[in-house]
């Protein structure tokens, strides 16, 4: 293809491996929570790159950090260290339970590292059978073979058998099932504080306490997958801070780089030191360019006024959605925390979340699904209230067409 020719949507079908089905329009530029396509049609962005664009598009904090670091040093490889990675590690450690950080490029990679570390911990125990991983139905932990197997959605893993063994899925928020499943052979329990892809389903506080208690009793590590809930998304820096439960390992990505690919696994010295040199690694992990951007984004979000602003926006969204639902009674509930919001369809509209999202796109609103029955919003954490109003008006127009 000639670089001077204008690309179009048909080029996607010709050139890209068909694992995605993107919208018919091609987006070309964005500013804040507004974005434009090739035809200069404007959209309000409630999707946020799937909870990634925590400061919206081209925010000066991220942009300035990127440009400044781009003039210095881009990449080294893990035979060397650099200043931005050490600064970011210090930030994450100072503001969480962790003592050590491992950096990578995505949430799946962060979960891969966490699960490998859990298996290593089990192998170093006195029990040769301590290798079972407990996960939950409807969970999502990534697309590598290991993480898609840990996820509790067979539609993502069924075509790739044989899958890694020793992973067991039990019902989410089921205390008795958890107590029965976690045993001496369990090396890890991996859980999302809010199941994102599975339908924006919050974990019950008591359920998380039971997981913590059971893991302590049998010597298993508790892993919180905070890829989607982390870095301010729920109104706390990390969602575990809204609970009385502290994990042993936490994974974070998505919003961490504000759009620049980066992920991290955080843990304590007790567990980190069971990895040895050469046990794990990744080429781009700790890349100075990614870490410089993440440093700036994390610092900006980790301010009381930004985090409290997330909760203010949550209340505003829920109030306005309830008003819209009075007019177009399509949803049976709105759930989630902070700016991870799920609009759950009534039973008579089950399976039609994608249709609503497509209609919203026609009206100039970017939104997401979380399964077939939930419309999901994960906008910028600093989205202006005027953009919330504009986006919800477009959403209302889409619902009018849907009904």
C-alpha positions in Angstrom: 0.0 0.0 0.0 1.3 3.4 -1.0 2.0 5.4 2.2 0.5 8.5 0.5 -2.9 6.8 -0.1 -5.7 7.4 2.4 -6.5 4.2 4.2 -10.1 3.0 4.6 -11.9 0.5 6.7 -11.8 -2.1 3.9 -8.0 -2.2 4.3 -8.4 -3.7 7.7 -10.1 -6.8 6.3 -7.4 -7.1 3.7 -4.3 -6.6 6.0 -5.1 -7.5 9.6 -5.4 -11.0 11.0 -9.2 -11.3 11.7 -9.3 -11.5 15.5 -11.0 -8.1 15.9 -14.2 -6.6 14.4 -13.6 -2.9 14.8 -16.2 -0.2 14.0 -16.7 0.9 10.5 -15.1 4.4 11.1 -11.3 5.0 11.5 -10.3 7.4 14.4 -7.5 9.7 13.6 -7.0 12.2 16.5 -8.1 13.0 20.0 -8.0 15.7 22.6 -9.2 15.1 26.1 -12.4 13.1 26.0 -13.2 14.0 22.4 -12.0 12.1 19.4 -12.4 12.5 15.6 -12.6 10.2 12.7 -11.3 10.5 9.1 -14.4 12.5 8.1 -14.0 14.9 11.1 -17.0 13.4 12.9 -16.6 14.0 16.6 -17.2 11.4 19.3 -17.3 11.6 23.1 -15.0 8.8 24.5 -16.6 6.7 27.3 -14.5 3.7 26.3 -11.1 5.2 27.2 -9.2 2.6 25.2 -10.7 -0.1 27.5 -9.8 1.7 30.7 -6.4 2.7 29.4 -6.6 6.4 28.6 -6.9 7.5 32.2 -6.2 11.1 31.3 -8.0 11.1 28.0 -6.1 11.7 24.7 -2.9 13.7 24.4 -3.0 15.0 28.0 -0.1 17.5 28.6 1.2 15.5 31.6 1.7 12.3 29.5 2.7 14.1 26.3 5.4 16.3 28.0 6.9 13.2 29.7 7.0 11.3 26.5 8.6 14.1 24.5 11.2 14.8 27.2 12.2 11.2 27.6 12.2 10.7 23.8 15.1 13.1 23.5 17.1 11.1 26.1 16.8 7.3 26.0 14.3 4.9 24.5 15.3 1.4 25.2 18.1 -0.6 26.7 17.2 -4.2 27.4 17.3 -5.9 30.8 21.1 -6.2 30.9 21.1 -2.6 32.1 18.9 -0.5 34.4 17.8 3.1 34.0 16.5 6.1 36.0 12.8 6.1 35.0 12.3 2.5 35.9 13.8 3.0 39.4 11.7 6.1 39.9 8.5 4.4 38.9 9.3 1.3 41.1 9.9 3.6 44.0 6.5 5.4 43.4 4.6 2.1 43.2 6.3 0.7 46.3 5.9 3.8 48.4 2.1 4.0 47.7 1.1 0.3 47.9 1.8 -2.7 50.1 4.6 -3.9 47.9 8.4 -4.1 48.3 9.4 -5.1 44.8 8.1 -4.5 41.2 8.5 -6.4 38.0 7.8 -4.5 34.8 6.4 -5.7 31.5 4.3 -4.4 28.6 0.7 -5.5 29.3 -1.7 -6.9 31.8 -1.5 -10.4 30.4 2.3 -10.3 30.9 1.8 -9.0 34.5 -0.5 -11.9 35.2 1.8 -14.4 33.5 4.6 -13.2 35.8 2.3 -13.5 38.9 1.1 -17.0 38.0 4.7 -18.2 37.3 5.9 -16.8 40.6 3.0 -18.6 42.4 4.0 -21.9 40.8 7.6 -21.3 41.8 6.6 -20.6 45.3 4.6 -23.8 45.4 7.5 -25.8 43.9 9.8 -24.5 46.8 7.3 -25.6 49.4 7.4 -28.9 51.3 4.4 -30.1 49.3 5.4 -31.5 45.8 1.7 -31.2 44.8 1.4 -27.5 45.7 0.7 -26.2 42.2 -3.1 -25.8 41.8 -4.4 -22.3 40.9 -7.9 -21.3 41.9 -9.7 -18.8 39.6 -13.3 -17.8 39.1 -16.0 -18.2 36.6 -16.4 -15.2 34.2 -13.0 -13.9 35.2 -10.6 -12.5 32.6 -6.8 -12.4 33.1 -5.3 -12.0 29.6 -4.8 -13.8 26.3 -1.6 -15.8 26.7 -2.2 -19.5 26.9 -1.5 -19.5 30.6 -3.6 -16.4 31.4 -6.5 -17.3 29.1 -6.6 -20.7 30.9 -6.7 -19.0 34.2 -9.6 -16.9 33.0 -13.0 -18.3 33.6 -14.5 -17.7 30.2 -14.2 -20.9 28.0 -15.2 -19.0 24.9 -11.7 -17.5 24.9 -9.8 -20.8 25.5 -11.8 -23.7 24.1 -10.1 -23.7 20.7 -6.5 -23.8 22.0 -6.4 -27.1 23.9 -4.6 -28.8 25.5 -4.5 -26.0 28.0 -2.1 -25.7 30.9 -3.3 -28.0 33.7 -3.8 -27.4 37.4 -6.2 -24.5 37.1 -9.7 -24.8 38.7 -12.6 -22.4 38.3 -15.2 -21.9 41.0 -18.3 -19.5 41.2 -17.4 -15.9 41.9 -18.6 -14.5 45.2 -19.5 -18.0 46.5 -18.0 -18.2 50.0 -18.7 -21.9 50.5 -17.3 -22.9 47.2 -14.1 -21.0 48.0 -13.7 -22.6 51.4 -14.2 -26.1 49.8 -11.8 -25.5 46.9 -8.8 -23.9 48.6 -6.6 -26.6 50.1 -3.1 -27.7 50.9 -2.3 -28.2 47.1 -3.4 -24.6 46.2 -0.4 -22.4 45.4 -2.5 -19.4 44.4 -5.9 -17.8 44.2 -6.2 -15.1 41.5 -9.2 -12.7 41.6 -10.4 -9.4 40.2 -11.8 -7.0 42.9 -14.3 -6.1 40.2 -14.8 -8.5 37.3 -14.4 -6.2 34.3 -14.8 -8.2 31.1 -17.1 -10.6 33.0 -19.8 -8.0 33.5 -18.6 -5.3 35.9 -19.3 -7.5 38.9 -17.8 -6.3 42.2 -16.4 -8.8 44.7 -18.3 -8.9 48.0 -16.1 -7.6 50.8 -16.8 -10.8 52.8 -15.8 -13.0 49.9 -12.4 -11.3 49.6 -11.9 -11.7 53.4 -12.6 -15.4 53.1 -10.1 -15.8 50.2 -7.5 -14.0 52.4 -8.2 -16.2 55.4 -8.2 -19.5 53.3 -4.9 -18.5 51.6 -3.3 -17.8 54.9 -4.5 -21.1 56.3 -3.0 -23.3 53.5 0.0 -21.1 52.6 -1.3 -20.0 49.2 -0.6 -16.6 47.6 -3.5 -14.3 47.0 -3.2 -12.5 43.6 -5.3 -9.4 42.9 -5.7 -8.7 39.2 -6.0 -4.9 39.2 -5.2 -4.5 35.5 -8.6 -2.8 35.0 -9.4 -1.5 38.5 -6.0 0.0 39.3 -4.5 3.5 39.1 -7.5 5.4 40.3 -10.2 3.7 38.2 -12.4 2.9 41.3 -11.7 6.2 43.1 -8.9 4.6 45.2 -5.4 4.3 43.9 -6.0 0.5 43.8 -9.3 -1.2 44.5 -7.8 -3.4 47.3 -7.6 -0.1 49.3 -11.4 0.0 49.3 -11.4 -3.3 51.1 -9.9 -4.7 54.3 -7.9 -7.2 52.3 -4.3 -6.8 51.1 -3.1 -9.3 48.5 0.3 -10.9 48.3 0.7 -10.1 44.6 -1.0 -7.3 42.6 -0.9 -6.9 38.8 -1.4 -3.5 37.2 -1.4 -2.2 33.6 -3.9 -0.3 31.4 -4.2 3.1 33.1 -0.6 2.9 34.4 0.8 4.3 31.2 -2.2 6.4 30.3 -2.0 4.9 26.8 1.6 3.9 26.6 2.0 0.1 26.9 3.3 -0.9 30.4 2.4 -3.4 33.0 3.7 -4.4 36.4 3.6 -7.1 39.0 3.9 -5.9 42.6 4.7 -8.1 45.6 6.5 -8.3 48.9 10.1 -9.3 49.6 8.8 -12.6 51.0 7.6 -13.7 47.6 9.7 -11.6 45.2 12.9 -13.2 46.5 11.7 -16.6 45.5 12.4 -15.7 41.9 16.1 -15.9 40.9 18.0 -14.3 38.1 16.9 -15.9 34.8 13.6 -17.2 36.1 11.5 -14.7 34.2 12.0 -11.7 31.9 10.7 -9.7 29.0 12.5 -7.6 26.4 10.5 -4.4 26.9 10.0 -4.6 30.6 11.3 -1.5 32.4 11.7 0.4 29.1 12.7 4.0 30.0 10.2 5.6 27.6 7.3 3.7 29.0 8.4 4.2 32.6 8.9 7.9 32.1 5.3 8.3 30.9 3.9 6.0 33.6 5.8 8.0 36.3 4.1 11.2 35.1 0.6 9.6 34.8 0.8 7.8 38.1 2.0 11.0 39.9 -0.8 13.0 38.5 -3.6 10.5 39.3 -2.2 9.9 42.8 -3.5 13.2 44.1 -6.5 13.5 46.5 -8.3 15.9 44.2 -8.1 13.6 41.2 -9.1 10.5 43.1 -12.0 12.3 44.8 -13.0 13.6 41.4 -13.4 10.1 40.2 -16.0 9.4 42.9 -17.8 12.7 42.1 -18.0 11.7 38.5 -19.3 8.2 39.5 -22.2 9.8 41.4 -23.0 12.1 38.5 -23.0 9.3 36.0 -25.3 7.1 38.1 -27.7 9.9 38.8 -27.9 10.9 35.1 -28.2 7.2 34.0 -31.1 6.7 36.4 -32.9 9.7 34.9 -32.3 8.4 31.4 -33.6 4.9 32.5 -36.8 6.5 33.7 -37.4 7.7 30.1 -36.1 4.5 28.4 -36.4 1.7 30.9 -33.9 -0.7 29.3 -31.5 -1.4 32.2 -32.2 -3.2 35.5 -29.2 -1.9 37.4 -26.1 0.2 37.2 -23.1 -1.3 39.0 -19.4 -0.9 39.4 -17.2 1.6 41.3 -15.6 4.9 40.3 -15.4 5.2 36.5 -15.8 1.5 35.9 -19.5 1.4 35.2 -21.8 -1.4 34.0 -25.3 -0.8 32.6 -27.0 -4.2 33.0 -29.8 -4.9 30.5 -33.2 -6.1 31.6 -33.9 -9.7 30.8 -36.1 -8.9 27.8 -33.1 -7.2 26.2 -30.5 -9.8 27.0 -27.7 -10.3 24.5 -28.1 -6.9 22.9 -25.4 -4.8 24.5 -23.3 -4.7 21.3 -26.3 -3.4 19.4 -26.6 -0.5 21.8 -22.9 0.2 21.6 -23.1 0.3 17.8 -26.0 2.7 17.9 -24.1 4.8 20.3 -21.2 4.9 17.8 -23.7 6.2 15.2 -24.6 9.0 17.6 -21.0 9.9 18.3 -20.3 8.1 21.5 -17.6 5.4 22.1 -18.7 2.8 24.6 -17.9 -0.8 25.4 -19.6 -4.1 26.3 -18.8 -6.3 29.2 -20.3 -9.6 28.0 -23.5 -9.7 25.9 -25.7 -8.1 28.5 -23.8 -5.2 29.9 -22.9 -1.8 28.4 -19.6 -0.6 30.0 -18.2 2.9 30.4 -14.5 3.4 31.3 -13.9 7.1 30.5 -11.0 9.3 31.4 -10.7 9.8 35.1 -10.7 13.6 34.5 -13.4 13.7 31.9 -15.1 17.2 32.1 -18.7 17.2 33.3 -19.7 18.9 30.1 -18.4 15.9 28.2 -20.3 13.5 30.4 -23.5 15.5 29.7 -22.8 15.5 25.9 -22.0 11.8 25.9 -25.0 10.8 27.9 -27.2 12.9 25.6 -25.8 10.9 22.7 -26.4 7.7 24.7 -30.0 8.7 25.2 -30.5 9.2 21.5 -29.0 5.7 20.9 -31.4 4.2 23.4 -34.3 5.9 21.8 -33.4 4.3 18.5 -32.8 0.9 20.2 -36.2 1.0 21.9 
